[in-house]
Amino acid sequence: MIVDDQPFNVDSLKIIMKIKYNINVEEICDVAYNGLEALEAVEKDFKINKEKNRNYTSYKLILMDIQMPFMDGYEAT
C-alpha cells in the first residue's frame, strides 16, 4: 500500500516502480491519501482474513508518508 497525501508523490512512486522494477503498481497496490484511510483499509483487510480463520492482513509492505492530514504516518503506524 502507498500512503501519501500528495498525488504527485504517489504517481512518482508508481513510475519508479514500473521503470526500475517492471512492477505495475496499479494491479498489485492499494493507495490511501492519509493515515486514517490506510488504517481503515488494513482493518477491513484484517477482518476479511479473520473470517477465513487467518489472523493477519494481506499487506506485506506499507510505504507511509509522515506528514498527512487527518492522521499522520506516526499515528497510523
C-alpha positions, -999 to +999 in steps of 0.1 A: +000+000+000+012+035-008+001+062+017+007+098+008-015+129+007+003+143-024-009+127-057+024+137-073+043+116-048+020+086-054+023+089-091+061+093-089+065+061-069+043+042-094+065+054-122+097+045-104+084+010-096+074+005-132+106+017-148+131+003-122+115-030-112+089-036-140+061-037-115+027-025-124+017-009-091-019-003-104-025-041-104-010-050-070-011-020-048-037+000-029-034+037-024-045+058+006-043+095+008-040+098+046-032+077+076-069+073+085-077+058+051-047+034+054-057+023+089-093+016+077-080-004+047-058-025+069-086-031+094-110-041+067-085-065+052-078-080+086-115-086+092-119-103+058-090-126+066-102-132+101-135-146+086-113-171+068-095-181+100-064-161+092-050-138+119-031-114+096-035-088+070-027-093+033-005-063+032+032-072+030+046-036+028+031-002+035+050+029+023+038+056+046+043+094+045+048+110+078+031+144+075-005+140+063-039+154+072-065+137+095-039+111+108-002+113+102+021+084+095+033+081+130-002+078+145-014+054+118+016+032+123 
